[in-house]
Amino acid sequence: MAEHAPAFDPRPWPAAVRALLEVGVSPVDAVFDMDGTLLGRDIGDELVGWLLERGHRPPAFARQAADHAAYVEAVRGWDTPEQFILSAIIAQDLTLAELAGHVRACLAARIPLRAPVVGLARALDAAGHRVWILTGSAEAVGRAVAAELGLDPERVVGLRLAVDPDTGRITDRVIPPVTCGDGKVQAATTRIGPHVGFTIGDSWTDLPLLQAAAVGVAVPSLDGRLGPLARAAGIPVLLPDDLGG
């Protein structure tokens, strides 16, 4: 997928974003949300269905969601850290390589890119900025996505599940923080740095990080909960029509 690079059009982006691409600008940490921002759908959500269809229902997941319908009901609204954890622990008992294979297949089959945002990420990377993905999904999922997008998998911060050192298989043990809402700010501060130069996100849970960054842009898929909150905070909002659909 990485070789099919979306063309980058700077025109829709705010002046502060375009300024980051000028020659001679000092590199900054540029932080991108993944689900709904770089990707047109939530891959954590889609991956649950993908793995359940293939008979993978690990114990920690099954205790909380007996089937896909129960999972959909449990995560409706995506409001709490517990919901992000439930999505992530579908990976329990897989190796990192097995999970990456499922991510690649699910991404190709079910997940459209938000091409203008992917184009911006690649343009910032090419300009010498440190491009990060900060996601509420499992970090191992984000690393596989980054590789497919042509971005650095080592610059992915997400919900971390411990790996059993003896078996090499993913466990259900969460390593704090859960990267949701204020947890994203905590993760960005401790693992990226105290001064984020740019961030972009689509969900109301991204708002604390959008407010903390020097330059923030909201790109909600629909003008829902994030749009009014971002505008009230003075954060630029770009809707799908602004970015070409």
SVG drawing of the C-alpha trace seen along z (x, -y; Angstrom):
<svg xmlns="http://www.w3.org/2000/svg" viewBox="-26 -31 43 52">
<polyline fill="none" stroke="black" stroke-width="0.4" points="0.0,0.0 2.9,-2.4 3.9,-2.7 0.5,-4.2 1.2,-7.6 -1.8,-10.0 -0.9,-13.3 -0.5,-16.1 -2.4,-19.3 -1.4,-22.0 -4.3,-24.4 -7.0,-23.2 -4.7,-23.3 -4.4,-26.2 -1.4,-28.6 0.2,-27.3 0.3,-23.8 1.7,-25.0 4.4,-26.9 5.7,-23.6 6.6,-22.6 8.6,-25.6 12.4,-25.2 14.5,-25.7 11.8,-25.2 13.1,-23.4 11.8,-19.9 8.9,-19.3 7.1,-16.3 4.0,-15.9 1.4,-13.7 -1.3,-12.0 -4.3,-10.1 -4.9,-6.9 -8.5,-5.7 -10.8,-8.1 -7.8,-10.5 -5.2,-8.7 -7.7,-5.9 -11.3,-6.3 -12.6,-3.7 -11.5,-2.4 -9.2,0.5 -9.3,1.6 -13.1,2.1 -12.8,3.8 -10.1,6.1 -12.3,7.4 -14.9,8.5 -12.1,9.8 -10.6,12.1 -13.9,13.3 -14.9,14.3 -11.7,16.4 -12.5,18.1 -10.1,16.2 -11.9,15.4 -9.3,15.3 -10.4,15.8 -10.0,12.2 -12.2,11.0 -14.8,13.7 -15.3,13.0 -16.5,9.5 -18.2,10.0 -19.7,13.4 -20.0,12.5 -19.7,9.6 -23.1,8.2 -22.2,8.0 -18.9,6.3 -20.7,3.7 -23.0,2.9 -20.2,2.7 -18.2,0.1 -21.0,-2.0 -19.9,-5.6 -16.3,-4.9 -16.3,-6.9 -14.2,-5.0 -10.7,-3.5 -12.4,-0.1 -13.9,-0.1 -10.5,-0.7 -9.0,2.1 -11.8,4.5 -10.9,3.8 -7.2,4.3 -7.4,7.6 -8.8,9.4 -5.1,9.7 -4.5,12.0 -2.7,15.2 -1.4,14.0 2.3,13.3 3.2,9.9 3.9,11.3 0.5,13.0 -1.2,9.8 0.7,7.7 -0.5,10.2 -4.1,9.8 -3.7,6.0 -2.3,5.9 -5.1,8.1 -7.9,6.2 -6.5,2.9 -6.4,3.9 -9.9,5.4 -11.9,3.0 -10.2,-0.2 -10.0,-3.2 -7.3,-5.8 -8.1,-9.5 -5.8,-10.4 -5.3,-14.1 -4.2,-13.3 -1.9,-10.5 -0.4,-12.8 0.2,-15.5 1.9,-12.9 4.2,-11.9 4.9,-15.5 5.9,-16.4 8.1,-13.3 9.8,-14.2 10.3,-17.7 12.3,-16.3 9.7,-16.4 9.3,-13.6 5.9,-12.1 4.2,-10.0 1.0,-8.0 -0.7,-8.3 -3.7,-6.0 -6.2,-4.5 -5.9,-1.2 -3.3,1.4 0.2,0.1 1.1,3.3 -1.8,2.6 -0.6,-0.9 3.0,0.2 1.7,2.6 -0.5,-0.3 2.5,-2.7 4.6,-0.2 1.8,0.0 1.6,-3.8 5.3,-4.2 5.8,-5.8 8.2,-4.8 6.7,-2.0 9.0,-2.9 7.2,-6.2 3.8,-4.7 2.4,-5.2 -0.8,-3.3 -2.4,-1.0 0.3,1.5 -0.4,5.1 2.5,7.1 4.0,9.9 4.8,13.2 8.6,13.5 8.5,17.3 5.9,17.8 6.1,14.5 2.4,14.2 0.3,11.1 -1.3,11.1 -4.3,9.2 -2.1,7.3 -2.3,3.5 0.8,1.3 -0.5,-2.1 -1.5,-4.7 -4.5,-3.9 -4.2,-6.2 -7.6,-7.8 -8.5,-11.4 -6.1,-12.8 -4.2,-9.5 -3.1,-10.6 -1.5,-13.7 0.2,-11.6 1.5,-9.2 2.6,-12.0 4.5,-13.8 6.3,-10.7 7.1,-8.9 7.2,-11.7 8.2,-14.8 6.8,-17.7 6.3,-20.0 4.2,-18.6 4.6,-20.9 1.6,-19.7 -1.3,-17.3 -4.4,-16.2 -7.4,-14.1 -11.0,-13.3 -12.6,-12.4 -13.6,-14.4 -11.1,-12.1 -8.3,-13.9 -9.3,-17.3 -6.9,-17.4 -3.9,-16.8 -5.2,-19.2 -5.3,-21.9 -1.8,-21.0 -0.1,-21.1 1.5,-24.3 -0.6,-23.7 -3.7,-21.5 -6.2,-20.6 -9.5,-18.8 -10.7,-16.6 -13.9,-15.0 -15.5,-12.6 -18.8,-14.3 -19.4,-17.6 -20.3,-15.9 -19.1,-16.2 -15.5,-17.3 -16.4,-20.1 -18.2,-22.4 -15.7,-21.6 -12.7,-22.4 -14.2,-25.6 -14.9,-26.8 -11.3,-26.1 -10.1,-28.1 -8.8,-24.9 -9.3,-24.9 -11.8,-22.3 -11.6,-20.7 -14.6,-18.6 -14.5,-16.0 -15.7,-18.4 -12.8,-20.7 -10.4,-17.9 -12.0,-16.8 -14.5,-14.4"/>
</svg>
